[in-house]
Amino acid sequence: METALIGKIEKALDTIRPYLEADGGNVKIVDLTDEMVLQLELTGTCSSCPMSTMTLKAGVEEAVKKAIPEINRVEAINISVSE
């Protein structure tokens, strides 16, 4: 993973972390693939919250893509959504 890019991602995540932490959760970077897909792990209450998918898309992904437009997608590796 490119260090400069990871620094930018962390900075973008820091803008959303206070909201996650207020609900007892957080997020950490797992990987950034060659296809520019950012893989995250939702931790704390975020990992089991039914709203995790919406939080990831509406909050986390939006913050990251706004700061780093070259990121194609943000996905959580530990969300299991029952359809």
ROSE-4610 file (N, C-alpha, C; in Angstrom, 1 decimal, always signed):
// ROSE-4610
residu = [M/M/M/E/E/E/T/T/T/A/A/A/L/L/L/I/I/I/G/G/G/K/K/K/I/I/I/E/E/E/K/K/K/A/A/A/L/L/L/D/D/D/T/T/T/I/I/I/R/R/R/P/P/P/Y/Y/Y/L/L/L/E/E/E/A/A/A/D/D/D/G/G/G/G/G/G/N/N/N/V/V/V/K/K/K/I/I/I/V/V/V/D/D/D/L/L/L/T/T/T/D/D/D/E/E/E/M/M/M/V/V/V/L/L/L/Q/Q/Q/L/L/L/E/E/E/L/L/L/T/T/T/G/G/G/T/T/T/C/C/C/S/S/S/S/S/S/C/C/C/P/P/P/M/M/M/S/S/S/T/T/T/M/M/M/T/T/T/L/L/L/K/K/K/A/A/A/G/G/G/V/V/V/E/E/E/E/E/E/A/A/A/V/V/V/K/K/K/K/K/K/A/A/A/I/I/I/P/P/P/E/E/E/I/I/I/N/N/N/R/R/R/V/V/V/E/E/E/A/A/A/I/I/I/N/N/N/I/I/I/S/S/S/V/V/V/S/S/S/E/E/E]
num = [1/1/1/2/2/2/3/3/3/4/4/4/5/5/5/6/6/6/7/7/7/8/8/8/9/9/9/10/10/10/11/11/11/12/12/12/13/13/13/14/14/14/15/15/15/16/16/16/17/17/17/18/18/18/19/19/19/20/20/20/21/21/21/22/22/22/23/23/23/24/24/24/25/25/25/26/26/26/27/27/27/28/28/28/29/29/29/30/30/30/31/31/31/32/32/32/33/33/33/34/34/34/35/35/35/36/36/36/37/37/37/38/38/38/39/39/39/40/40/40/41/41/41/42/42/42/43/43/43/44/44/44/45/45/45/46/46/46/47/47/47/48/48/48/49/49/49/50/50/50/51/51/51/52/52/52/53/53/53/54/54/54/55/55/55/56/56/56/57/57/57/58/58/58/59/59/59/60/60/60/61/61/61/62/62/62/63/63/63/64/64/64/65/65/65/66/66/66/67/67/67/68/68/68/69/69/69/70/70/70/71/71/71/72/72/72/73/73/73/74/74/74/75/75/75/76/76/76/77/77/77/78/78/78/79/79/79/80/80/80/81/81/81/82/82/82/83/83/83]
x = [+0.8/+0.0/+0.9/+0.5/+1.2/+1.1/+2.2/+2.1/+1.5/+1.7/+1.1/-0.4/-0.8/-2.3/-2.9/-2.3/-2.8/-3.0/-2.0/-2.1/-3.3/-3.6/-4.7/-6.0/-6.0/-7.2/-7.5/-6.4/-6.6/-7.1/-6.6/-7.1/-8.6/-9.0/-10.4/-11.3/-10.7/-11.5/-11.6/-10.6/-10.6/-11.8/-12.2/-13.4/-14.7/-14.7/-16.0/-15.9/-14.7/-14.5/-15.2/-15.3/-16.0/-17.5/-18.1/-19.5/-19.6/-18.6/-18.6/-18.3/-17.3/-17.0/-18.1/-18.9/-20.0/-21.0/-21.0/-21.9/-21.1/-19.9/-19.1/-18.4/-18.2/-17.6/-16.4/-15.8/-14.6/-14.4/-13.4/-13.0/-11.5/-11.0/-9.6/-9.3/-8.2/-7.8/-7.3/-7.8/-7.2/-6.3/-6.8/-6.0/-6.5/-5.7/-6.0/-5.5/-6.5/-6.1/-5.6/-5.0/-4.5/-5.6/-6.8/-8.0/-8.5/-7.8/-8.2/-9.5/-9.6/-10.7/-10.2/-10.8/-10.3/-11.1/-10.4/-11.1/-10.9/-12.0/-12.0/-12.6/-12.2/-12.9/-13.6/-14.9/-15.7/-15.5/-15.2/-14.9/-15.9/-15.9/-16.8/-18.3/-19.2/-20.6/-20.9/-20.0/-20.2/-20.2/-19.5/-19.3/-20.6/-21.5/-22.7/-24.0/-23.8/-25.0/-25.7/-27.1/-27.9/-27.7/-27.3/-27.1/-25.7/-24.8/-23.4/-23.3/-24.1/-23.9/-24.2/-25.3/-25.6/-24.6/-24.1/-23.0/-21.8/-21.4/-20.3/-20.4/-21.6/-21.8/-22.0/-22.9/-23.3/-22.3/-21.6/-20.6/-19.2/-18.7/-17.3/-16.9/-17.6/-17.2/-17.3/-18.3/-18.4/-17.2/-16.8/-15.7/-14.4/-14.2/-13.0/-12.9/-14.0/-14.0/-13.9/-14.4/-14.3/-12.9/-12.2/-10.8/-9.8/-10.1/-9.3/-10.1/-10.4/-11.3/-10.8/-9.5/-9.0/-9.5/-10.0/-10.6/-11.8/-11.9/-13.1/-14.3/-13.9/-15.0/-14.4/-15.3/-15.0/-15.8/-15.2/-16.0/-15.5/-16.5/-16.1/-16.0/-14.9/-14.7/-15.4/-16.0/-16.7/-18.1/-18.8/-20.3/-21.0/-21.9/-22.7/-24.1/-24.6/-26.0/-26.9/-28.0/-29.0/-30.0/-30.2/-31.1/-32.5]
y = [-1.2/+0.0/+1.2/+2.2/+3.4/+4.3/+4.6/+5.3/+6.7/+7.4/+8.8/+8.7/+7.7/+7.5/+7.0/+6.2/+5.7/+6.8/+7.7/+8.9/+9.8/+9.9/+10.7/+10.0/+8.7/+7.9/+8.0/+7.9/+8.0/+9.4/+10.4/+11.8/+11.9/+11.3/+11.3/+10.5/+9.4/+8.6/+9.4/+10.2/+10.9/+11.9/+12.3/+13.3/+12.6/+11.3/+10.5/+9.8/+9.5/+8.7/+9.2/+10.6/+11.0/+10.5/+10.4/+10.0/+8.5/+7.7/+6.3/+6.0/+6.8/+6.6/+7.0/+7.9/+8.4/+7.2/+6.3/+5.1/+3.9/+4.0/+2.9/+2.1/+2.7/+1.9/+2.7/+2.1/+2.7/+2.0/+2.3/+1.7/+1.7/+0.6/+0.6/+0.0/+0.5/+0.1/-1.3/-2.2/-3.5/-3.6/-3.0/-3.1/-2.1/-1.7/-1.0/-1.8/-2.3/-3.2/-2.4/-3.2/-2.6/-2.0/-2.4/-1.8/-0.6/-0.1/+1.0/+0.8/-0.4/-0.7/-0.7/+0.2/+0.3/-0.7/-1.6/-2.6/-2.1/-2.0/-1.6/-2.6/-2.6/-3.4/-2.4/-2.7/-1.9/-2.6/-1.8/-2.4/-1.9/-2.5/-2.1/-2.4/-1.5/-1.7/-1.7/-1.0/-0.9/-2.2/-3.2/-4.5/-5.3/-5.0/-5.8/-4.9/-3.7/-2.8/-3.0/-3.1/-3.2/-2.1/-0.9/+0.2/+0.4/-0.6/-0.6/-0.3/-1.0/-0.9/+0.6/+1.2/+2.5/+3.5/+3.2/+4.1/+4.0/+2.8/+2.7/+3.4/+3.3/+3.9/+5.4/+5.8/+7.2/+8.1/+7.5/+8.3/+8.0/+6.8/+6.5/+6.6/+5.9/+6.0/+7.4/+8.1/+9.5/+10.4/+10.2/+11.0/+10.6/+9.4/+8.9/+9.3/+9.1/+9.4/+10.9/+11.7/+13.1/+13.6/+13.0/+13.3/+12.7/+11.5/+10.7/+10.2/+11.0/+10.6/+9.3/+9.0/+7.8/+6.5/+6.6/+5.3/+5.0/+3.8/+3.4/+2.9/+2.2/+1.6/+1.5/+1.5/+1.2/+0.1/-1.0/-2.1/-2.5/-3.0/-3.6/-5.1/-5.6/-7.0/-7.8/-7.2/-7.9/-7.6/-7.1/-6.8/-8.0/-8.6/-9.7/-9.1/-8.9/-8.3/-9.4/-9.6/-10.6/-9.9/-10.3/-9.7/-10.2]
z = [+0.0/+0.0/+0.0/-0.8/-0.9/+0.4/+1.0/+2.3/+2.2/+1.2/+1.1/+0.9/+0.2/+0.0/+1.3/+2.0/+3.3/+4.2/+4.2/+5.1/+4.8/+3.5/+3.0/+3.4/+3.3/+3.7/+5.2/+6.0/+7.4/+7.8/+7.1/+7.4/+7.0/+5.9/+5.5/+6.6/+7.0/+8.0/+9.3/+9.6/+10.9/+10.9/+9.7/+9.7/+10.1/+9.9/+10.2/+11.5/+12.0/+13.2/+14.4/+14.7/+15.9/+15.9/+14.7/+14.6/+14.9/+14.4/+14.7/+16.2/+16.7/+18.1/+19.0/+18.6/+19.5/+19.7/+18.7/+18.8/+19.2/+19.7/+20.2/+19.1/+17.9/+16.9/+16.3/+15.3/+14.6/+13.3/+12.6/+11.3/+11.2/+10.6/+10.3/+9.0/+8.4/+7.0/+7.1/+6.1/+6.0/+4.8/+3.6/+2.4/+1.4/+0.5/-0.7/-1.9/-2.6/-3.7/-4.9/-5.9/-7.1/-7.9/-7.7/-8.4/-7.7/-6.7/-5.9/-5.1/-4.6/-3.7/-2.3/-1.5/-0.1/+0.8/+1.4/+2.3/+3.7/+4.4/+5.8/+6.7/+8.0/+9.0/+9.9/+10.1/+11.1/+12.4/+13.4/+14.7/+15.8/+16.9/+18.0/+17.6/+18.0/+17.7/+16.2/+15.5/+14.0/+13.3/+13.9/+13.2/+13.2/+14.1/+14.2/+14.1/+13.8/+13.7/+12.4/+12.4/+11.2/+10.2/+10.7/+9.9/+9.3/+9.5/+9.1/+7.6/+6.8/+5.4/+4.9/+5.5/+5.2/+5.7/+6.9/+7.4/+6.5/+6.1/+5.2/+3.9/+3.3/+2.0/+2.1/+3.0/+3.1/+3.8/+4.7/+5.5/+5.2/+5.4/+5.2/+3.7/+2.9/+1.4/+0.9/+1.2/+0.8/+1.2/+2.5/+3.0/+2.3/+2.1/+1.5/+0.0/-0.7/-2.2/-2.4/-1.5/-1.6/-1.5/-0.5/-0.3/-1.3/-1.7/-2.6/-3.8/-4.8/-5.9/-6.7/-6.6/-7.3/-6.7/-5.5/-4.8/-5.6/-6.1/-6.9/-6.0/-4.9/-4.0/-2.6/-1.7/-0.3/+0.2/+0.7/+1.2/+2.6/+3.3/+4.6/+4.5/+5.1/+5.0/+6.0/+7.0/+8.1/+8.3/+7.2/+7.4/+6.7/+7.4/+6.8/+6.8/+5.7/+5.5/+5.1/+5.9/+5.4/+4.6/+3.4/+2.5/+2.7]
